[in-house]
Amino acid sequence: MQNDPRYKKTIFLCARRAMLENELVLKKFALEYVPKHYSLDDLDDFNLFLEKIYDNDLYEVVMGLKPAESFADKYNIRFLKDIEQYASDARKLGRKLIEIYEDER
């Protein structure tokens, strides 16, 4: 998958977002989650999703401000739910690291 032009496009589209928060989460998502859970055929649809989604909508899902379902009428819900779960797990990990750091102080 890593040498396929569709995957390279996925990484590019994830790493070039208008909002830094989206960029940071999506780039990790593309590198860690996508190769394990998406086929090469899925990448065509995922790349189209990335081209169409507004960064403000994506930000609200990535930051946990709105559920993915609130955008079900606009975007591919499968991809949005995958990103939502990945971002939620990342936020939980971040909170745990902060707690560990504070406990050590």
LOSE-208058 format. One line per 4 residues: their letters; for each residue x, y, z of N, C-alpha, C. Coordinates in steps of 0.2 Angstrom, whole numbers, plus 2048, in hexadecimal, padded with zeros to 3 digits. Layout:
N
A = X/Y/Z/X/Y/Z/X/Y/Z; ...
//
This chain:
105
MQND = 804/7FA/800/800/800/800/804/806/800; 80A/806/803/80E/80C/804/811/80F/7FE; 811/80B/7F9/814/80E/7F2/80E/810/7ED; 808/80E/7EF/803/810/7EB/801/817/7EB
PRYK = 800/81A/7E5/7FF/821/7E4/7F9/824/7E8; 7F4/81F/7E9/7EE/821/7ED/7EF/822/7F4; 7F4/81E/7F7/7F6/81F/7FE/7FA/825/7FF; 7FE/826/7FA/802/82D/7FA/7FE/833/7FA
KTIF = 7F9/832/7F6/7F4/838/7F6/7F0/839/7FC; 7EE/833/800/7EB/833/806/7EF/837/80B; 7F6/835/80B/7FA/838/810/7FB/83F/80F; 7FB/841/809/7FC/848/807/7F5/84C/809
LCAR = 7EF/849/807/7E9/84D/809/7E8/84D/811; 7EB/848/814/7EA/848/81C/7EF/84D/81F; 7F5/84E/81C/7FA/852/81F/7FA/859/81D; 7F5/85B/818/7F4/862/816/7ED/865/817
RAML = 7EC/865/81D/7E5/868/81F/7E6/86F/821; 7E0/873/821/7E0/87A/823/7E1/87B/82A; 7E0/876/82E/7E0/877/836/7E5/872/838; 7EA/874/83C/7EF/870/83F/7ED/86A/843
ENEL = 7E7/86B/847/7E5/865/84A/7E3/85F/846; 7DF/861/840/7DD/85C/83C/7E3/859/838; 7E8/85D/837/7EE/85A/833/7F2/856/838; 7F3/857/83E/7F6/853/843/7F3/84C/843
VLKK = 7EC/84C/845/7E9/846/846/7E8/842/83F; 7E7/845/83A/7E6/841/833/7EC/83E/831; 7F2/842/832/7F8/83F/82F/7F9/838/833; 7F9/839/839/7FA/832/83D/7F5/82D/83B
FALE = 7EE/82F/83A/7E9/82B/838/7EB/827/832; 7ED/82B/82D/7EF/828/826/7F5/824/827; 7FA/825/82B/800/821/82C/7FF/81B/830; 7FA/81B/835/7F9/816/83A/7F3/812/838
YVPK = 7EE/815/837/7E7/812/837/7E5/80F/830; 7E6/813/82B/7E4/812/824/7E7/80C/821; 7EE/80A/822/7F1/804/81F/7EE/7FE/822; 7EC/7FE/828/7E9/7F8/82C/7E2/7F7/82A
HYSL = 7DE/7FC/829/7D7/7FB/828/7D4/7FD/822; 7D7/800/81D/7D4/802/817/7D8/7FE/811; 7D4/7FC/80C/7D7/7F9/806/7D9/7FE/801; 7DD/7FC/7FC/7DF/801/7F7/7D8/804/7F4
DDLD = 7D3/800/7F3/7CD/802/7F0/7CA/807/7F4; 7CA/807/7FB/7C7/80B/7FF/7CB/812/7FF; 7D1/812/7FD/7D5/819/7FD/7D2/81E/7F8; 7CF/81B/7F2/7CC/820/7ED/7C6/824/7F1
DFNL = 7C2/820/7F4/7BC/823/7F8/7BF/828/7FE; 7C4/825/801/7C6/829/807/7CA/830/804; 7CD/82F/7FF/7D0/835/7FC/7CB/83A/7FA; 7C6/838/7F7/7C0/83C/7F5/7BD/83F/7FB
FLEK = 7BC/83B/800/7BA/83E/807/7BE/844/809; 7C5/843/809/7C9/848/80C/7C9/84E/807; 7C8/84D/801/7C7/853/7FD/7C1/857/7FE; 7BC/854/800/7B5/857/800/7B4/85A/807
IYDN = 7B7/857/80D/7B5/859/813/7B8/860/815; 7B4/864/818/7B6/86A/81A/7BA/86A/821; 7BF/86D/821/7C3/86D/827/7C0/86F/82E; 7BB/873/82D/7B7/875/833/7B3/86F/836
DLYE = 7B0/86B/831/7AC/865/833/7B1/860/836; 7B6/85F/832/7BB/85A/835/7BE/85C/83C; 7BF/862/83D/7C2/864/843/7BD/863/849; 7B6/864/848/7B1/862/84D/7B1/85B/84F
VVMG = 7B2/857/84A/7B2/84F/84B/7B9/84D/84F; 7BE/850/84C/7C5/84E/84F/7C6/850/856; 7C3/856/858/7C3/859/85E/7BE/856/863; 7B9/852/860/7B4/850/864/7AE/855/866
LKPA = 7AE/85A/862/7A9/85F/863/7A2/85D/860; 7A2/859/85B/79C/856/858/79D/84F/856; 798/84B/856/799/844/854/799/843/84D; 79C/83E/84A/79C/83D/843/795/83D/840
ESFA = 791/83A/844/78A/839/841/787/840/83F; 789/845/842/786/84C/840/788/84E/839; 78C/84A/836/78E/84C/82F/78D/846/82A; 788/842/82D/787/83C/829/784/83E/822
DKYN = 780/843/822/77D/845/81B/782/849/817; 788/84A/819/78D/84E/815/793/84A/812; 795/845/817/79B/842/816/79A/83A/817; 79F/836/814/79F/82F/815/7A0/82E/81D
IRFL = 79B/82B/820/79B/82A/827/7A0/825/829; 7A2/820/825/7A7/81B/827/7AD/81E/829; 7B0/822/824/7B6/826/825/7B6/82B/82B; 7B0/82E/82B/7B0/833/831/7B0/830/838
KDIE = 7AC/82A/838/7AC/826/83F/7B3/823/840; 7B6/821/83B/7BD/81E/83C/7C2/824/83F; 7C1/82A/83C/7C5/830/83E/7C3/832/845; 7BD/832/847/7BA/834/84D/7BD/82F/853
QYAS = 7BD/829/851/7BF/824/856/7C7/825/857; 7CA/825/852/7D2/826/852/7D3/82C/856; 7D0/832/855/7D1/838/858/7CF/838/860; 7CA/834/861/7C8/833/868/7CD/830/86C
DARK = 7D0/82A/869/7D5/826/86C/7DB/82B/86D; 7DD/82F/869/7E3/833/869/7E2/838/86F; 7DC/83B/86F/7DA/840/875/7DB/83C/87C; 7D8/836/87C/7D9/832/882/7E0/831/884
LGRK = 7E4/82F/87F/7EB/82E/881/7EE/834/883; 7ED/83A/880/7F0/840/882/7EE/842/889; 7E8/841/88B/7E6/842/892/7EA/83E/897; 7EA/837/895/7EE/833/899/7F5/835/89A
LIEI = 7F8/837/895/7FF/83A/895/800/840/89A; 7FB/844/899/7FB/84A/89D/7FA/848/8A5; 7F6/844/8A6/7F5/841/8AD/7FC/83E/8B0; 7FF/83A/8AC/805/837/8AE/80A/83C/8AF
YEDE = 80B/841/8AB/810/847/8AC/80E/84A/8B2; 808/84C/8B3/806/850/8B9/807/84C/8C0; 806/845/8C0/807/841/8C5/80F/841/8C7; 813/841/8C2/81A/841/8C3/81D/847/8C6
R = 819/84D/8C5/81C/853/8C7/81C/854/8CF
//
